[in-house]
Amino acid sequence: MIDEEEIKKFKSYLPQYLQLYCNVSNLKKHFHCLNPNHPDRHPSMYYSPKYQICKCFSCGERYDIYDLIKLHYGLTSFREQHNKIAELFNELDQVVPTSTIKEDDYVEKDFSKYFYYCHKNICNTDYLTNTRHIDKRLQDKYFIGYDTKRKIIIFPLNEHSYFGRSATSNNKYKTSGIGYLFNEDLLKNSTDNSVIYVTESIIDSLSLETIIPEIKTISLNGYNTNRFLSLVKEYDYKGIFVLALDNDSAGLKIGNSLKNELDKLGITSFNNTLIKSIDDGKYKDINKALTENKEALTRNLTYFYEQYNLISKKLRGDDFEIG
């Protein structure tokens, strides 16, 4: 028998699941129906925190997190669904539900003064430098800050949006509204030899840049693949992508799906080759490799960085031999 309290707890993970796996950026607004048989042209599904379900006003379909796990993973037994939820939320850091965050209407709010205050206080935590081994210069480059009252590292995405991470727990915080990507402007004005590394988390992007300062990297801030693909098409991206997602079942699944979508767009991409190459793929993500074996990460990343740059020039038509 599965403990009823644990079932109740798992059902409360629905907001996190919707944000991380269903690309729902704002739980306070209607979103496109998740029913694959409903071509929802106008957002008609909503999330009910009271009943811990999402329901479609149009087709009437309703899902709790167990229903979505069944739909997305084809797991028919309740035990299998329950185990999958446990697996996903053991692999992924827990994300604080939007309903627990006090600030509202982030897209309309200007956080410039808040960012200035937080950046001024970044010296009051050693979380990035000591725990995550991130180069200090990046804290200034990206105006990263620290909210001393909430004990949260603040990563500005633009003046209206930020991504936060607790310095004392695994909790993450995101502003409501549009789910902006970290460094998404890199997709603009691309050339045939542009090479961009795509990660799940900002911490992983900063880890890559700690090793190679000139590397170009974008973070999906979870699995915000819808916005990523939308911007790739909007900006007519011309280069190649290196998909450096987490080395777990969720990361591999999303990476394969993302590569398939990029293939359809005629865009060259390489999936999860970097993290798999380090110590026989023992590390879950890039930052884990940085903190536990920086030498191996440096060696392998440098090699792949050089090779992918050569490949991009080869695809452009220059006469280069790949090593």
C-alpha positions in Angstrom: 0.0 0.0 0.0 1.2 3.5 -0.8 1.0 5.9 2.1 -2.0 8.3 1.7 0.1 11.2 3.1 2.7 10.6 0.5 0.1 10.6 -2.3 -1.2 13.9 -1.0 2.3 15.3 -1.0 3.0 14.1 -4.5 -0.3 15.6 -5.8 0.9 19.0 -4.4 3.8 18.8 -6.9 1.5 19.6 -9.8 2.5 23.3 -10.1 6.2 22.3 -10.3 5.4 19.6 -12.9 3.4 22.0 -15.0 6.2 24.6 -15.0 9.1 22.2 -15.6 7.6 19.6 -17.9 4.6 21.3 -19.5 6.1 24.7 -20.2 3.4 26.5 -18.3 5.0 29.8 -17.4 2.2 31.5 -15.5 -0.2 29.3 -13.4 -2.4 32.3 -12.7 -3.5 32.4 -16.3 -5.2 30.0 -18.7 -2.8 27.9 -20.8 -3.2 25.6 -23.8 -5.0 22.3 -23.0 -2.6 19.4 -22.4 -5.1 16.9 -23.9 -3.3 15.7 -27.1 -6.6 15.1 -28.8 -7.7 18.7 -28.3 -6.3 21.2 -30.8 -6.6 24.1 -28.4 -6.2 27.3 -30.4 -7.0 29.6 -27.5 -5.7 28.8 -24.0 -8.6 27.1 -22.2 -7.0 25.1 -19.4 -6.5 26.4 -15.9 -4.8 25.2 -12.7 -6.9 24.8 -9.6 -4.7 25.0 -6.4 -7.8 24.1 -4.3 -8.4 20.8 -6.0 -4.8 20.3 -7.2 -5.9 19.6 -10.8 -5.8 21.4 -14.2 -9.1 21.4 -16.1 -10.0 22.5 -19.6 -13.1 24.7 -20.0 -13.4 23.7 -23.6 -13.1 19.9 -23.8 -13.7 19.2 -20.1 -10.6 17.1 -19.6 -9.1 17.3 -16.1 -5.7 16.0 -14.9 -3.9 15.7 -11.6 -0.2 14.9 -11.6 -0.8 11.1 -11.7 -3.0 11.6 -14.8 -0.2 13.6 -16.5 2.4 11.1 -15.7 0.2 8.4 -17.3 -0.3 10.6 -20.3 3.3 11.6 -20.8 5.1 8.3 -19.9 2.5 5.7 -20.8 2.5 4.2 -17.2 -0.8 2.5 -16.5 -0.5 1.3 -13.0 -0.8 3.8 -10.1 2.3 2.3 -8.5 4.4 3.0 -11.6 3.0 6.5 -11.8 3.8 7.1 -8.1 7.4 5.8 -8.5 7.9 8.0 -11.6 6.9 11.1 -9.6 9.4 10.1 -6.9 12.1 9.6 -9.5 11.5 13.0 -11.2 11.5 15.0 -8.0 14.5 13.2 -6.6 16.4 14.0 -9.8 15.2 17.6 -10.1 15.6 20.2 -7.3 12.3 21.1 -5.8 10.7 24.2 -7.2 8.6 26.4 -5.0 5.0 26.6 -6.3 4.1 30.0 -7.8 1.3 30.3 -5.3 3.7 30.6 -2.4 5.6 33.6 -3.9 4.3 36.9 -2.8 5.2 39.1 -5.7 2.7 39.4 -8.6 2.6 40.7 -12.1 6.4 40.4 -12.6 6.2 41.0 -16.4 4.9 44.5 -15.7 7.2 45.3 -12.8 10.6 46.9 -13.2 13.1 45.1 -10.9 16.1 47.3 -11.7 16.4 48.8 -8.2 15.9 45.4 -6.6 18.7 44.0 -8.8 21.0 46.8 -7.7 20.2 46.2 -4.1 20.8 42.5 -4.4 24.0 42.8 -6.5 25.4 45.2 -3.8 24.9 42.3 -1.3 26.4 39.5 -3.3 29.5 39.7 -1.1 27.3 38.5 1.8 27.2 34.9 0.5 29.9 32.5 -0.8 27.3 30.1 -2.3 28.3 30.7 -5.9 32.1 30.7 -5.3 32.6 28.1 -2.6 29.6 25.7 -3.1 29.2 26.0 -6.9 32.7 27.0 -7.9 31.5 29.8 -10.2 34.0 32.4 -11.3 33.5 35.7 -9.4 33.8 37.8 -12.5 30.5 36.3 -13.8 28.7 37.8 -10.8 29.5 41.2 -12.1 29.0 40.4 -15.8 25.4 39.2 -15.2 24.7 41.5 -12.3 23.9 38.5 -10.1 22.8 39.4 -6.6 21.8 38.1 -3.2 18.6 38.9 -1.3 19.8 38.9 2.3 16.3 38.7 3.7 15.0 35.8 1.6 18.5 34.3 1.4 18.1 33.8 -2.4 20.6 34.2 -5.2 19.0 36.4 -7.8 19.8 35.9 -11.5 18.4 38.8 -13.6 16.9 37.7 -17.0 15.9 41.2 -18.0 14.5 44.2 -16.1 11.1 42.5 -15.7 12.2 39.0 -14.8 14.6 37.0 -12.7 15.3 33.4 -11.6 16.1 32.8 -8.0 17.8 30.0 -6.1 17.9 29.5 -2.4 21.4 29.7 -0.9 20.3 27.4 2.0 18.1 24.8 0.4 17.2 23.3 -3.1 14.3 25.7 -3.6 14.0 27.7 -6.8 11.9 30.8 -7.5 10.8 32.3 -10.8 8.9 35.4 -11.7 5.4 35.0 -13.1 4.5 35.8 -16.7 6.8 35.0 -19.6 9.3 32.3 -18.8 12.4 34.1 -20.2 15.6 32.1 -20.9 19.0 33.0 -19.6 21.0 34.7 -22.4 18.2 34.3 -24.9 19.3 37.3 -26.9 22.2 35.2 -28.1 19.8 33.7 -30.6 19.5 37.0 -32.4 21.8 37.9 -35.3 23.3 34.5 -35.6 25.7 33.4 -38.4 26.4 30.1 -40.0 29.3 29.4 -37.6 27.5 30.4 -34.4 27.8 27.7 -31.7 25.5 27.9 -28.6 25.5 25.5 -25.7 22.1 24.9 -24.2 21.8 23.9 -20.5 18.9 23.2 -18.1 20.1 25.6 -15.4 21.8 29.0 -15.1 24.3 27.4 -12.8 25.3 24.9 -15.6 25.7 27.8 -18.0 27.9 29.7 -15.6 29.9 26.5 -15.0 30.7 26.3 -18.8 31.6 30.0 -18.8 33.8 29.5 -15.8 35.9 27.1 -17.8 35.8 29.0 -21.2 35.0 32.7 -20.8 34.2 33.2 -24.5 31.7 30.3 -24.7 28.1 31.2 -25.7 25.5 29.4 -23.6 21.7 29.6 -23.0 19.8 28.2 -20.0 16.2 26.9 -20.4 15.6 27.5 -16.7 14.2 24.0 -16.4 12.6 22.6 -19.6 11.2 25.7 -21.3 11.6 24.2 -24.7 8.5 25.9 -26.2 10.0 29.4 -25.8 13.4 28.2 -27.0 12.0 26.7 -30.2 9.7 29.7 -30.7 12.7 32.1 -30.5 14.8 29.9 -32.7 12.2 30.2 -35.4 11.4 33.9 -34.8 15.1 34.9 -35.0 15.9 32.4 -37.9 18.8 30.9 -36.0 21.5 29.8 -38.5 24.2 28.1 -36.3 24.4 24.9 -34.4 23.4 23.9 -30.9 25.2 21.7 -28.3 22.5 20.3 -26.0 24.3 20.0 -22.6 21.2 19.0 -20.6 21.3 16.9 -17.4 22.5 13.3 -17.5 19.3 11.8 -16.0 16.1 10.3 -17.4 14.4 13.7 -17.6 17.3 15.4 -19.3 17.8 12.6 -21.8 14.1 12.6 -22.7 14.0 16.3 -23.2 17.3 16.4 -25.0 16.1 13.8 -27.5 12.8 15.5 -28.1 14.5 18.9 -28.5 17.0 17.4 -31.0 14.1 16.0 -33.1 12.4 19.3 -33.2 15.7 21.1 -34.3 16.2 18.4 -36.9 12.7 19.3 -38.4 13.9 22.9 -38.6 17.0 21.9 -40.4 19.3 23.0 -37.5 22.3 20.9 -36.6 22.5 19.9 -32.9 24.6 17.6 -30.8 22.9 16.0 -27.8 24.4 15.3 -24.3 27.9 14.3 -25.6 29.8 16.5 -23.2 28.5 15.3 -19.8 28.5 11.7 -21.0 32.2 11.9 -21.9 33.4 12.9 -18.4 34.3 10.0 -16.1 32.1 7.6 -18.1 29.0 9.7 -17.5 29.1 9.6 -13.7 28.0 13.2 -13.2 24.3 14.3 -13.3 25.1 17.8 -14.7 27.9 20.1 -15.7 28.1 21.9 -12.3 28.5 18.6 -10.5 31.4 17.8 -12.8 32.9 21.3 -12.1 32.8 20.9 -8.4 34.0 17.3 -8.3 36.4 17.0 -11.2 37.2 20.4 -12.7 40.3 19.1 -14.5 38.3 16.5 -16.4 35.5 19.0 -17.3 38.1 21.5 -18.5 39.9 18.9 -20.7 36.7 17.5 -22.2 35.0 20.8 -22.7 38.1 22.4 -24.3 38.2 19.4 -26.7 34.5 19.6 -27.6 34.6 23.4 -27.9 37.4 23.2 -30.5 35.7 20.4 -32.4 32.3 22.0 -32.5 33.8 25.3 -33.7 35.6 23.4 -36.5 32.4 21.6 -37.4 30.5 24.9 -37.7 33.1 26.2 -40.1 33.0 22.9 -42.0 29.2 23.1 -42.3 29.6 26.7 -43.5 31.8 25.4 -46.4 35.3 26.3 -45.2 38.0 23.7 -45.8 38.8 22.4 -42.3 39.6 18.8 -41.3 37.9 17.6 -38.1 40.3 16.1 -35.6 
